[in-house]
Amino acid sequence: MLAFSVAACVDASDKDGATETEQGKDAIVNAGATIRNGVVATSSGRYAFTATTCVASTVDGAVDAEISGPGTGPDGEPIFVDFTAVGQELTIGLGVDKPFSSPERMLRGGQYVTRPFTVALTGRTVRATNINLVTDEGSSIDDQASFEVDCG
């Protein structure tokens, strides 16, 4: 499972002194703070989470977003969600609710696991659709799952 910290992005400046927010159009940078709720909606239920890391921007028409945070699955089980738009990957660690934890089971989707999905950034909301989500053993969960989080 891909896990990372982006706290440095909050004050990140390039050599010219421009912050990451200035470098990308419509950039949203917030790490280490609680952000609004997000959800991965599947035919088997909703995986609700609170994004504690959210970095999102549109650069040259492409969405770049890194989002992660703890939550609960449809049955109340703890989860940890990791999402990357550029890497085209969504991972839901089951039974864990902290970054860098090793889940015994997980759900995954994206270009290197199943197929690419569609990502959009509208205002402060990141949405991904057409996610083919499977278990770590390859069993299908939903071939039309969706992801949404408000990074406001």
Secondary structure by P-SEA (a helix, b strand, c coil): cbbbbccccccccccccccccccccbbbbbccccccccccccccccccccccbbbbbbcccbbbbbbbbbbcccccccbbbbbbcccbbbbbbcccccccccccccccccccccbbbbbbbcccbbbbcccccccccccccccbbbbbbccc
